[in-house]
Amino acid sequence: MEKKKGIHHGICEKAPVLAVILGIVIPFLISVCTEAIGSSLIGEGAIFYLYTALIGILIIVLVRLWFRPNYKGAMKLHASAGEVVRLLIPFFVYFVVSLVLSIIFHEFGFAPSFTKLCMGLSAGFGEEAMFRAATIPIGLGFIKSEKKVGITLGITSLIFGLMHLANIQGGGALAVIALQAFATIFMGIYLAMLFICTGSILVPIIVHAFWDFYCFTTDITLDNGILVQQNITLSLALAVVVNVVLGIAGIVILYKNRDKIKQIWDEKWSR
């Protein structure tokens, strides 16, 4: 990469895989520290979740500033409306199948609230900022291997899933939370695909926020967004299968769009 005036990124150039991992660790530490401060000042509730969403936006902006002028940022959409709709077809199918399963197994409720909406926004902005806003641009901008998409996808999705093991602290059984974390890896693959194939972090943010709000509002097996059931049920096993299929769909889409992906990220990273 041709050097232009700006911050020197030695770690990214010399150890890009490490830089991808740090692209998760550093935003995570920023989020933990700022959330601790926010919680002590304003407590839990809708305002706190809006505050955490704002922190996610700040992280996205900081990534853009840190890598300027080479990196053109995560907001610009590099896909037409029709292309975005096609990329979202697996999610639409996933949503319908999940809805049908929840109704069949009598796990569907409807309890919307402003707080749950804010929780969804917090998850969308906060988690996309932590797990994808920095890692994917670093991976696709600095890793030299022809397999850089797969390497970046694997790191971000695996850590995204494993971090959800922390939900054990919320009261869920180890086996249940472990299965949920496994399923989350495949959701992470799909969300990463949306960013990689569109060039805009806003697409996975919207999908992520919508999905979490839907789950918080309708899934009666969740308590404050965490699975607290003690046993692996048939409905949970089927939900995991659906997540795996969604992730596989994401991988297939990435493979089919590999030339388009190169074009997008060559444009986002000036040489």
Beta strands, then each sheet from edge to edge (+ up, - down):
strand 1: 222-223
strand 2: 226-227
sheet 1: 1+ 2-
end
